[in-house]
Amino acid sequence: NLTSIILPDSITSIGWSTFSDCRSLHSITIPHSVTSIGDHAFSKCENLTSITLSNTITTIGDGAFWGCQNLTSITLPNSLTTISKHMFYQCSSLTTITIPSSITSIEEWAFAKCESLTSITLPNSVTTIGEWAFSGCLNLTAIILPNTLISIGKRAFHDCLNITSLTIPSS
């Protein structure tokens, strides 16, 4: 029945599966003292709609927000370099995401089954898109890939049935 969390400034990391399956959790404020969020830390927090991430966070683990079905938008911190595996897998209400220019890699299944995601702009810092990264993003209509991109994994856009505009750079 936990609906909101305010963590104290003494917390420096949120461990593996710490709040996983907290299905009533609506919001969380993470203090600036936190530098890492572990694998599956908030997975299956189905009612999580709001999360504030500070620029002190350098690592967000695999599947950290997996299955957060009511998460509609999120701004990733400028201190992050990788969008890890399954980070937003099955975040079916995610419509917008701000990806900072510090991101160089989007790993496997990162946004798979984000069915409400309609468009995404990748910064020029991105060099790698992993396998199945945007698979099943049924409402994704437009994506602009950066000139710095050197690798796109297999089935990265599998089942993205509504893409009408895709710009692939010469790189």
N, C-alpha and C positions, 0 to 999 in steps of 0.2 A: 504493500500500500504506500510505499515511498513515492511522493510526487515531485519533490524538488530537493536539490542538494546544494549546499554552499560549503565548499571545502576550505579549511583554514590555510593561512599562508605558510604553515610549517610543512605542508605536503610538497614533495618534490617529484613524485612519480605516482602514476595510477597503474597498478599492476594488472596482470593477466586476469581477465574475466571478472574484475572487481564489481562492476554493476550489471553484469550480464543477466538477462532475464528479469530486470526490474521493469516489468510491463506497465506500471502506473507512473513511472518517472516522466515528467513533462519537461523539466529544464534543469540545467546544471551550470553553475559558474565555477570555472576552474581558475585558481589563483595564478598570479604571475610566477610564483615559485616553482610551478610544475614544468619540467623539461621533457618528460616522456609519458606517453600513454601506451599501455601494454596491449598485446593481442586480445581481441574480443572484449575489451574493457566495457563497452556499452552495447555489445551485440544483443539483439532481440529486445531492446528497450523500445517496444512498439509505439509508445505514445510520446517519445522524446521529440519535441518540436523545436526546441531551442538549445543551442550550446554555444558558449563563448570560448574561443580558443585564443590564448595570448601568443605573442611573438617570441616567447621564451621556449615554446615547445619545438624540439628538434626532431623528435621521433614519435610517430603514431603507428602502432603495430598492426599486423594483419587482422582484417575483419573487425577493426575497432568499432565500427558503426553498422555492422552487418545486420540487416533486418530491422533497422529503425524506420519502420514503415510510414511514420508521420513526420519525419524530418523533411522540411521543405527547402531549406537553404542553409548554406554553411560557407564561411570564409576561412580558408586555410591560412595558417600563419606564414609569414615571410621567412621564417627560420627553417621551414620544412623543405627537404630536397626530393623526397620520394612519396608518391601516393602508393601505399603498400597494397599487397594482395588482398582482395575482397574487402577493402576498406569501406566501401559504400554498397556492397552487394545487397540486392533486394531492398534498397531504400526507394520504394516505389512511389513516394510522394515528392522526392527530390526534384525540384524544377530548375533551380539555379545553384551554381557553385562558382566561387571565385578562386581561380587557380593562380597563385602568385608566381612571379618570374623566377623564383628560386627553385621551382620544381624542374627536375631533369628527367625523371622517370615515372611513368604510370605503369604499375605492375599488373600482373594477370588478374582478371575478373574485377578490377578496381571499381568500375561503375556498372557491372553487369546487372541486368534486370532493374535498372533505374528507369522505370517505364514512363515517368512524367518528365524526364529530362528532354527538353526540346532543342536546345542548341548548346554548343560548348566552344569556347575559344581557348586554344592552348597557347601559352606564352612561347616566345622564341627560345626559351631555355630547354624545352622538352626535346630530348633526343631519342627516347625509346617509349613505345607503347606496347605493352605486353599482350600475350594471347588472351582472347576473349574479353579484353578490357571494357568494351562498350556493348558487349553481346546482349541482345534482348532489350535494348533501349528503344522500345517500340515507337516512341513519339519523337525521337531524335530526327530532325529534318535537315540540319545544317551543321557542318563542322569544317573548320579551317585548320589544316595541319601546318605547323611552323616550318620554315625553311631549314631549321636545324635538325629536323627529324631524320634519323638514319636507319631506324628499325621499327617495323610494324609487325607485331606477332600474328600468328595465324588466327583467323576468325575474330579479329579485333572488333569488327563491326557486324558480326553474324546476327541475323534476325533484326537488324535495324531497318525495318521494312519501309519506313517513311523518309529516308534520306533522299532529298532532292538536290542537294548541293554538297559536293565534296571536292575540296581543293587539295591535290596532292603535290607537294613541292618536288622540284627536280632532285633534291638531295636524297 
